[in-house]
Amino acid sequence: MSGLLALDAGQTGIRLRWEHGQERLEGGAPGVLTDRPLMPQLAAAIGDFVTGHRLSPTVVGVGTSGLVTPEATELLGLVSRHGIREVAVAHDATTSYLGALGDASGAVIAAGTGVVTLAVGAASVARVDGWGYLIGDAGSAYWIGRAGMDAAMRGFDGRGRLTPLTGRLQQLFPDLTAAYVELQSDGRKVSRIADFAKVVDELADSDPVAMGIMDAAAAELSESVLAGLRRVELMGAEAPKVCALGQVLRSTHVRDRFTSYLRMQWPDLSLAEPLGNALHGAALLANLGEDSPLAALVARAEL
């Protein structure tokens, strides 16, 4: 069956949705590994989904983490055997923005395993962070999880404050002296470390160390949004639209502090509710108008 296939590809998982008229079908796949070529991973997820459900979509819209150069031509070459004739590819910051705010001006921050902010003004676009776990992603689940593990090991060594994070980490690694070896050799170490952010969040109400980490994450995330808004000239007296997405910003600890930091600039600011999600945004890529400031961020290929 023909139709449109949308992908939202993150490091924790890939979400796929096929739609044709009123019909829809959704599925999932393992997350992308950003230290490996992305297009073959995306092609494999597409191939497994369409063959498993006997679909032959003609158009594919993809938003993915870890993207430097959108290789739409490469992806189309890998998936054309499934009947696909048109591909639109963008960083997931673009699809998150489209899904959340459509073509309105403002800023969207998406904080999951990684984190990226996109700000859109009247005539310009600014991306902030999204630089990966080695040199960026400040305030992300990976950033929080790593900080939590670091605090746990400091407590274990006697280098830092005692914290229940140590005990929670020991539940995962009974021999804490060997934890770093196991993590270094794990191909999914990024998502595994990011998962420890849930533990930090759970302990934040009772543990000052965990609360300090969550507060620091909120400060990093708010600074990313402000940096983007400054670059697209949306720092006026009127509060801009700001939408906060992702698992990290569903934490009450992070969301409340994040909002309070932004209200230092705009006391009446309220976070905008998203119109949809990044998967909706991926579906919109194929029909994005050339007059949109976001159009320059989308790579296209067609047969």
C-alpha positions as CSV (number, residue, x, y, z in Angstrom):
1,M,0.0,0.0,0.0
2,S,1.3,3.5,-0.9
3,G,1.3,6.5,1.4
4,L,3.7,8.6,3.5
5,L,6.2,7.1,6.0
6,A,7.5,9.4,8.8
7,L,10.4,8.6,11.1
8,D,11.5,10.2,14.3
9,A,15.0,8.7,15.0
10,G,16.6,9.3,18.4
11,Q,19.4,7.6,20.2
12,T,17.0,5.7,22.5
13,G,14.6,4.5,19.8
14,I,13.1,5.1,16.3
15,R,9.4,5.8,15.9
16,L,7.8,5.1,12.6
17,R,4.3,6.0,11.3
18,W,2.8,5.2,8.0
19,E,-0.3,7.0,6.8
20,H,-2.5,6.8,3.8
21,G,-5.7,8.8,3.9
22,Q,-7.4,7.9,7.2
23,E,-5.3,4.8,7.7
24,R,-2.3,4.8,10.1
25,L,0.1,2.3,11.4
26,E,2.9,2.9,13.9
27,G,6.0,0.9,14.9
28,G,9.4,1.2,16.5
29,A,13.0,0.2,16.2
30,P,16.2,0.4,18.2
31,G,17.8,3.9,18.4
32,V,20.4,5.2,16.1
33,L,24.1,5.0,17.0
34,T,25.4,8.4,16.2
35,D,29.1,7.3,16.0
36,R,28.2,5.1,13.0
37,P,26.8,6.0,9.5
38,L,23.2,7.1,9.9
39,M,21.6,6.5,6.5
40,P,22.2,2.7,6.5
41,Q,20.6,2.5,10.0
42,L,17.6,4.5,8.9
43,A,17.3,2.4,5.7
44,A,17.3,-0.8,7.8
45,A,14.6,0.5,10.1
46,I,12.5,1.6,7.1
47,G,13.0,-1.7,5.3
48,D,12.1,-3.8,8.3
49,F,8.9,-1.8,8.9
50,V,7.6,-1.7,5.3
51,T,8.4,-5.3,4.5
52,G,7.0,-6.5,7.9
53,H,3.7,-4.8,7.2
54,R,3.7,-5.2,3.4
55,L,3.7,-1.5,2.8
56,S,5.2,0.5,-0.2
57,P,5.1,4.1,0.8
58,T,6.1,6.5,-2.0
59,V,7.3,9.4,0.3
60,V,9.4,9.3,3.4
61,G,10.0,12.2,5.9
62,V,12.9,11.7,8.4
63,G,14.0,13.6,11.5
64,T,17.1,12.1,13.1
65,S,19.5,12.8,15.9
66,G,23.2,12.8,15.1
67,L,22.8,14.4,11.7
68,V,25.6,16.6,10.3
69,T,24.9,16.5,6.5
70,P,21.5,15.3,5.5
71,E,22.2,12.6,2.9
72,A,18.8,12.4,1.2
73,T,20.2,11.0,-2.0
74,E,22.1,8.3,-0.2
75,L,19.0,7.3,1.8
76,L,16.8,7.3,-1.3
77,G,19.2,5.0,-3.0
78,L,19.0,2.6,-0.1
79,V,15.2,2.5,0.1
80,S,14.0,3.0,-3.4
81,R,13.6,-0.8,-3.9
82,H,10.7,-0.6,-1.5
83,G,8.8,1.7,-3.9
84,I,9.9,4.9,-2.3
85,R,10.3,7.8,-4.7
86,E,10.8,10.9,-2.5
87,V,12.8,11.4,0.6
88,A,13.1,14.5,2.9
89,V,15.7,14.4,5.7
90,A,16.4,16.9,8.5
91,H,17.9,17.0,11.9
92,D,15.4,16.1,14.6
93,A,15.5,19.7,15.9
94,T,13.7,20.7,12.7
95,T,11.0,18.1,12.9
96,S,10.5,18.7,16.7
97,Y,10.0,22.4,15.8
98,L,7.6,21.7,13.0
99,G,5.6,19.3,15.1
100,A,5.4,21.7,18.1
101,L,5.0,25.2,16.7
102,G,4.4,24.7,12.9
103,D,5.6,27.8,11.1
104,A,5.2,30.2,14.0
105,S,8.3,32.1,15.4
106,G,9.7,31.0,18.8
107,A,12.0,28.3,20.2
108,V,11.6,24.6,20.7
109,I,13.9,22.6,23.0
110,A,13.8,18.8,22.9
111,A,15.6,17.2,25.7
112,G,15.8,13.4,25.7
113,T,19.0,11.3,25.6
114,G,20.5,14.3,23.8
115,V,19.3,17.8,23.6
116,V,18.9,20.4,20.9
117,T,17.2,23.8,20.6
118,L,15.9,25.5,17.5
119,A,14.9,29.1,17.4
120,V,13.1,30.6,14.5
121,G,12.7,34.3,13.9
122,A,11.1,36.3,11.0
123,A,13.9,35.6,8.6
124,S,16.5,33.5,10.4
125,V,17.0,30.2,12.2
126,A,19.5,29.3,15.1
127,R,20.4,25.9,16.3
128,V,21.9,25.6,19.8
129,D,23.7,22.5,21.1
130,G,22.8,19.0,19.9
131,W,26.5,18.5,19.6
132,G,26.5,15.0,21.0
133,Y,27.5,13.4,24.3
134,L,31.2,14.1,24.0
135,I,31.2,17.8,23.6
136,G,27.6,19.0,24.1
137,D,24.0,17.9,25.0
138,A,24.2,20.0,28.2
139,G,21.2,19.3,30.4
140,S,20.2,16.1,28.5
141,A,19.3,12.8,30.1
142,Y,22.8,11.6,29.2
143,W,24.3,14.7,30.9
144,I,22.1,14.1,34.0
145,G,22.8,10.4,34.1
146,R,26.6,10.9,33.8
147,A,26.5,13.5,36.5
148,G,24.6,11.2,38.7
149,M,27.0,8.3,38.1
150,D,29.9,10.7,38.7
151,A,28.4,11.8,42.0
152,A,27.8,8.2,43.0
153,M,31.4,7.3,42.4
154,R,32.6,10.4,44.3
155,G,30.6,9.2,47.2
156,F,32.0,5.7,46.9
157,D,35.6,7.0,46.9
158,G,35.1,9.6,49.6
159,R,35.8,12.4,47.2
160,G,32.3,13.9,47.4
161,R,29.2,14.1,49.6
162,L,27.5,10.9,50.6
163,T,24.5,10.3,48.4
164,P,22.0,7.5,47.9
165,L,23.0,7.7,44.2
166,T,25.9,5.4,45.2
167,G,23.6,2.7,46.4
168,R,21.3,3.0,43.4
169,L,24.3,2.7,41.0
170,Q,25.5,-0.4,42.9
171,Q,22.1,-2.0,42.3
172,L,23.1,-1.9,38.6
173,F,26.8,-2.7,39.0
174,P,27.3,-4.8,42.2
175,D,31.0,-4.4,41.8
176,L,31.3,-0.6,41.4
177,T,35.1,-0.9,40.7
178,A,34.2,-2.6,37.4
179,A,31.4,-0.4,36.3
180,Y,33.4,1.8,34.1
181,V,34.9,-1.2,32.2
182,E,31.4,-2.6,31.5
183,L,30.1,0.8,30.3
184,Q,33.0,1.5,28.1
185,S,32.6,-1.8,26.2
186,D,28.8,-1.4,25.8
187,G,27.7,-0.3,22.4
188,R,24.6,1.2,23.9
189,K,26.4,3.0,26.7
190,V,25.0,6.4,25.8
191,S,21.3,5.3,26.3
192,R,22.3,3.2,29.3
193,I,23.9,6.2,31.1
194,A,21.0,8.4,30.0
195,D,18.6,5.9,31.7
196,F,20.3,6.7,35.1
197,A,18.7,10.2,34.8
198,K,15.5,8.6,36.0
199,V,17.2,7.6,39.2
200,V,18.6,11.1,39.7
201,D,15.1,12.6,39.2
202,E,13.5,10.1,41.6
203,L,16.0,11.0,44.4
204,A,15.9,14.7,43.9
205,D,13.2,15.4,46.5
206,S,15.2,13.8,49.3
207,D,18.9,14.1,48.2
208,P,20.6,17.5,47.8
209,V,23.2,16.0,45.5
210,A,20.5,14.8,43.1
211,M,18.6,18.0,43.3
212,G,21.7,20.0,42.5
213,I,22.2,18.0,39.3
214,M,18.6,18.6,38.2
215,D,18.8,22.3,39.0
216,A,22.0,22.5,36.9
217,A,20.4,20.7,34.0
218,A,17.5,23.2,34.1
219,A,19.9,26.1,34.0
220,E,21.7,24.6,31.0
221,L,18.5,24.1,29.1
222,S,17.2,27.6,29.8
223,E,20.5,29.1,28.6
224,S,20.3,27.2,25.4
225,V,16.8,28.6,24.7
226,L,17.9,32.2,25.5
227,A,21.0,31.8,23.3
228,G,18.7,30.8,20.4
229,L,16.2,33.6,20.9
230,R,19.0,36.1,21.1
231,R,20.4,35.0,17.8
232,V,17.1,35.3,16.0
233,E,16.3,38.6,17.6
234,L,13.3,37.5,19.7
235,M,14.5,39.0,23.0
236,G,12.0,41.9,23.0
237,A,9.5,42.9,25.7
238,E,6.9,40.4,24.5
239,A,7.4,36.9,25.7
240,P,8.1,34.6,22.7
241,K,6.6,31.2,22.2
242,V,8.7,28.6,23.9
243,C,7.9,24.9,23.7
244,A,9.7,22.3,25.9
245,L,9.7,18.7,24.8
246,G,11.2,15.4,25.8
247,Q,11.5,13.1,28.8
248,V,13.9,15.4,30.7
249,L,11.5,18.4,30.5
250,R,8.6,16.2,31.7
251,S,10.4,16.0,35.1
252,T,8.7,18.4,37.5
253,H,12.1,19.3,39.0
254,V,13.6,20.4,35.7
255,R,10.5,21.9,34.1
256,D,9.7,24.2,37.1
257,R,13.2,25.5,37.4
258,F,13.6,25.8,33.6
259,T,10.5,28.0,33.5
260,S,11.5,30.1,36.5
261,Y,14.8,30.9,34.8
262,L,13.0,32.1,31.6
263,R,10.6,34.2,33.7
264,M,13.6,36.2,34.9
265,Q,13.5,37.7,31.4
266,W,9.7,37.5,30.8
267,P,7.7,37.3,34.1
268,D,4.5,36.5,32.2
269,L,6.0,33.7,30.1
270,S,4.0,30.4,29.9
271,L,5.3,27.4,28.0
272,A,3.4,26.7,24.8
273,E,1.6,23.4,24.4
274,P,2.9,21.5,21.4
275,L,0.6,21.2,18.4
276,G,2.1,17.7,17.8
277,N,5.3,15.8,18.2
278,A,8.5,15.2,16.2
279,L,6.8,12.4,14.3
280,H,4.1,14.8,13.1
281,G,6.9,17.2,12.1
282,A,8.6,14.5,10.1
283,A,5.4,13.9,8.2
284,L,5.3,17.7,7.4
285,L,8.8,17.8,5.9
286,A,7.7,16.7,2.4
287,N,5.3,19.6,2.0
288,L,7.3,22.3,3.7
289,G,7.1,25.5,1.7
290,E,10.2,27.1,0.3
291,D,9.3,30.4,1.9
292,S,9.7,28.9,5.4
293,P,13.0,29.8,7.2
294,L,13.2,26.0,8.0
295,A,13.3,25.0,4.3
296,A,17.0,25.5,4.1
297,L,17.5,22.8,6.8
298,V,15.8,20.1,4.8
299,A,17.6,17.9,2.2
300,R,15.4,16.4,-0.5
301,A,15.8,13.7,-3.1
302,E,13.4,12.2,-5.6
303,L,13.3,9.8,-8.5
